[in-house]
Amino acid sequence: MHDVRATNRREAYRGDALLRVGVDLGTAYTVLIVLDENAQPLAGTYRFANVVRDGLVVDFIGAIDLLRELKSQVESRLGFRLTHAATGFPPGVPLAEVRATANVVRAAGFDCRAEIDEPTAANAVLQIRDGAIVDVGGGTTGIAILQEGKVIYTADEATGGTHFSLVIAGALNIAFEEAEKLKTNPREHDRLYPLIRPVMEKVGSIVARHIYSHNVQSIYMVGGTSNFKGIAQVVEEMTGVKTIVPVEPLFVTPLGIAMADR
């Protein structure tokens, strides 16, 4: 009897060349996203991990093992192998670290077809012509200023979601892992907000300092930490610039990375 499922899998596998895959090795979360031939989300997964610190791979073996697991999960759902991917890197990291990130992707079983800086990746989704993208990751806050759709200035400074978790852990006398879970629970945000508002203000002061000499009319916040209730309002207060958080800010940059996989 003809196995229709096997035929479909072979056809899907042949269609793998039309898919776009993005790998975002973040300080807090590693994200794997697959887009279809029309650049629409098809599948994806993510996991909290401490394999990268401030844009640098600090646990090479751990990063490879994690990405292999995520790859296997997504392949099981899709029914065929993923053979290629693009990856991203924060602005300003040394070329050796860009290569290290790409090597993790290759070691996990992908042909790494593109390496794109994170602000450019985010803007592939946001399509900002003039303004600033602020990426609040696990360890750092990255700023990219765009004019006429081009990145003209980037900066990256320590202070991010990890600092939120450290403050929560210290104030409530709980483990870091428990603080991380509380931070990502929207029902806890009102209770935690007074504790971490000073860290939000630090993020806002970093942004204000870097955009000061540029004519920035709007700020778009991405990265998982941008999900925290009230952070956009604090950044807007500190900068005096309209601040917007798009839907699902954690996935903006990974989506843009996947779009670079051509």
Sequence and secondary structure as in RCSB ss.txt:
>XXXX:A:sequence
MHDVRATNRREAYRGDALLRVGVDLGTAYTVLIVLDENAQPLAGTYRFANVVRDGLVVDFIGAIDLLRELKSQVE
SRLGFRLTHAATGFPPGVPLAEVRATANVVRAAGFDCRAEIDEPTAANAVLQIRDGAIVDVGGGTTGIAILQEGK
VIYTADEATGGTHFSLVIAGALNIAFEEAEKLKTNPREHDRLYPLIRPVMEKVGSIVARHIYSHNVQSIYMVGGT
SNFKGIAQVVEEMTGVKTIVPVEPLFVTPLGIAMADR
>XXXX:A:secstr
   HHHHHHHHHHHGGGG EEEEEE SSEEEEEEE TTS EEEEEEEE  SEETTEES HHHHHHHHHHHHHHHH
HHHTS   EEEEEE TT  HHHHHHHHHHHHHTT EEEEEEEHHHHHHHHH  SSEEEEEE SSEEEEEEEETTE
EEEEEEEE SHHHHHHHHHHHHT  HHHHHHHHT GGGHHHHHHHHHHHHHHHHHHHHHHHTTS   EEEEESGG
GGSTTHHHHHHHHH SEEE  SSGGGHHHHHHHHT  
